[in-house]
Amino acid sequence: MKFLMTTATLAAAILVTTGIAQAANETNELSSNGVSHCQGALPNFEGAFRKRPLAIDNEGSAPAFLTCAFELRSTGALGHAVDVWFGNNTATGKTINCTGVQGFNGTSEAVTRSVVVPGNSQDNVTWTDADFAAGIGGLLSISCQLPPGTGINDTYAAWLENDATEPPP
């Protein structure tokens, strides 16, 4: 259910961002669990993270930073979106702060997001082309500060392309 909801949400976000009619457009999505795209931002944070098949969780006693990078089509895409789902395995709500960074070293733009994930629950944040002056452009990484007891469950990276004129990726 979450996958279908996320796909529809990302497709809608991309279409609103680009303003392009839906006729020949195709949404492509890469989905995975957090362990596929994310790692501790520094070696001293790695010890706090438990990498499980369904999530990467901060099981330490202090907040720790995680960095994630996503594969997106960089040419021929009409729009991009990245959606990240966080889990909270504690009884109380926890705030997760993230920065999405578009671009490459020397030319980049950062956009911050925060979400309060209720206790024993999950919630998400999304970045789209509309969040960045130059759009995502195929390169997006995020850095998140995860409080103890929280983690990244799953990630979705999507792009829209016109399947009538673009070759498949």
C-alpha positions as CSV (number, residue, x, y, z in Angstrom):
1,M,0.0,0.0,0.0
2,K,2.8,2.5,0.9
3,F,4.5,1.7,-2.4
4,L,1.4,2.5,-4.5
5,M,0.7,5.6,-2.4
6,T,4.3,6.8,-2.7
7,T,4.3,6.2,-6.5
8,A,1.1,8.2,-6.9
9,T,2.4,11.0,-4.6
10,L,5.7,11.2,-6.5
11,A,4.0,11.2,-9.9
12,A,1.7,14.0,-8.8
13,A,4.5,16.0,-7.4
14,I,6.5,15.7,-10.6
15,L,3.5,16.6,-12.8
16,V,2.7,19.6,-10.7
17,T,6.4,20.6,-10.7
18,T,6.7,20.3,-14.5
19,G,3.2,21.3,-15.6
20,I,3.4,18.8,-18.4
21,A,0.4,16.9,-19.5
22,Q,0.2,13.2,-18.6
23,A,-0.5,11.8,-22.1
24,A,2.8,10.2,-23.0
25,N,4.7,10.6,-19.8
26,E,6.0,7.7,-17.8
27,T,7.0,7.7,-14.1
28,N,10.1,5.6,-13.3
29,E,10.9,4.7,-9.7
30,L,13.7,3.0,-7.9
31,S,12.7,1.9,-4.4
32,S,14.9,0.3,-1.7
33,N,15.4,0.0,2.0
34,G,17.6,2.4,3.8
35,V,20.6,0.1,3.9
36,S,21.0,0.3,0.1
37,H,21.5,4.1,-0.1
38,C,22.6,5.2,3.3
39,Q,25.7,5.1,5.6
40,G,27.1,6.8,8.6
41,A,28.4,10.3,7.7
42,L,31.6,9.7,9.6
43,P,33.3,6.5,10.9
44,N,32.5,7.4,14.5
45,F,28.7,7.4,13.6
46,E,28.9,3.9,12.0
47,G,29.0,2.2,15.5
48,A,25.6,3.7,16.3
49,F,23.8,2.3,13.3
50,R,22.4,-1.2,12.9
51,K,21.9,-2.1,9.3
52,R,18.9,-4.5,9.1
53,P,17.2,-5.8,6.0
54,L,14.2,-3.4,6.5
55,A,15.9,-0.3,7.8
56,I,19.1,1.3,9.1
57,D,18.5,2.4,12.7
58,N,20.3,4.5,15.2
59,E,20.7,2.1,18.2
60,G,23.2,4.4,19.9
61,S,22.6,6.7,22.8
62,A,23.2,10.0,21.0
63,P,22.0,11.6,17.7
64,A,24.0,10.4,14.7
65,F,24.3,11.6,11.1
66,L,23.5,9.5,8.1
67,T,24.2,10.3,4.4
68,C,22.2,8.9,1.5
69,A,22.7,9.2,-2.2
70,F,20.1,8.4,-4.9
71,E,20.3,7.3,-8.6
72,L,18.2,9.4,-10.9
73,R,18.1,9.9,-14.6
74,S,20.0,13.1,-15.3
75,T,19.2,13.7,-19.0
76,G,15.9,13.7,-20.7
77,A,14.0,13.7,-17.5
78,L,11.0,16.0,-17.2
79,G,10.9,16.0,-13.3
80,H,12.5,14.3,-10.3
81,A,11.4,13.5,-6.7
82,V,12.9,11.7,-3.8
83,D,10.8,10.4,-0.9
84,V,12.4,9.1,2.4
85,W,10.5,7.2,5.1
86,F,11.7,7.3,8.7
87,G,10.8,5.0,11.5
88,N,10.6,5.7,15.2
89,N,10.9,2.7,17.5
90,T,10.5,4.7,20.7
91,A,7.3,5.6,22.7
92,T,7.6,9.4,22.1
93,G,7.8,11.5,19.0
94,K,11.2,12.3,17.6
95,T,12.3,15.2,15.3
96,I,14.4,14.2,12.3
97,N,16.3,17.0,10.5
98,C,17.6,16.5,7.0
99,T,19.3,18.5,4.3
100,G,18.8,17.6,0.7
101,V,21.8,18.7,-1.5
102,Q,21.3,19.0,-5.3
103,G,24.2,19.3,-7.6
104,F,27.9,18.5,-7.4
105,N,31.0,19.8,-5.6
106,G,31.4,23.5,-6.4
107,T,27.8,24.0,-7.7
108,S,25.1,22.9,-5.3
109,E,22.0,24.0,-3.4
110,A,20.8,22.8,-0.1
111,V,17.1,22.5,1.2
112,T,16.3,21.5,4.7
113,R,13.4,19.4,5.9
114,S,12.2,18.4,9.4
115,V,9.6,15.8,10.4
116,V,8.3,14.8,13.8
117,V,7.8,11.1,13.7
118,P,5.2,9.9,16.2
119,G,6.2,7.2,18.7
120,N,6.2,3.7,17.3
121,S,5.3,5.0,13.9
122,Q,6.7,6.3,10.6
123,D,6.5,9.4,8.5
124,N,8.3,10.8,5.4
125,V,9.8,13.8,3.7
126,T,10.0,14.5,0.0
127,W,12.2,16.7,-2.2
128,T,11.1,17.6,-5.8
129,D,12.6,19.7,-8.6
130,A,10.4,22.6,-7.3
131,D,12.5,22.8,-4.1
132,F,15.7,23.8,-6.0
133,A,16.4,26.7,-8.3
134,A,17.9,24.4,-10.9
135,G,15.8,21.4,-10.1
136,I,17.3,18.2,-8.9
137,G,19.0,17.5,-12.2
138,G,19.7,13.9,-11.5
139,L,22.0,14.4,-8.5
140,L,20.5,14.4,-5.0
141,S,22.0,13.4,-1.7
142,I,20.7,13.9,1.8
143,S,22.2,14.2,5.3
144,C,20.0,13.4,8.2
145,Q,20.5,13.7,12.0
146,L,18.8,10.6,13.5
147,P,17.9,10.7,17.2
148,P,18.4,7.4,19.1
149,G,15.6,4.9,18.3
150,T,15.0,6.2,14.8
151,G,16.0,5.1,11.4
152,I,15.5,5.2,7.6
153,N,13.1,2.5,6.6
154,D,12.7,2.9,2.8
155,T,13.5,5.3,0.0
156,Y,11.9,6.2,-3.4
157,A,13.7,8.0,-6.2
158,A,11.5,8.9,-9.2
159,W,11.7,10.7,-12.5
160,L,9.2,11.5,-15.2
161,E,10.1,11.1,-18.8
162,N,8.2,11.3,-22.1
163,D,8.1,7.7,-23.2
164,A,7.0,8.7,-26.7
165,T,10.2,10.5,-27.5
166,E,12.8,9.3,-24.9
167,P,14.6,6.0,-25.2
168,P,14.3,3.8,-22.1
169,P,17.0,4.2,-19.4
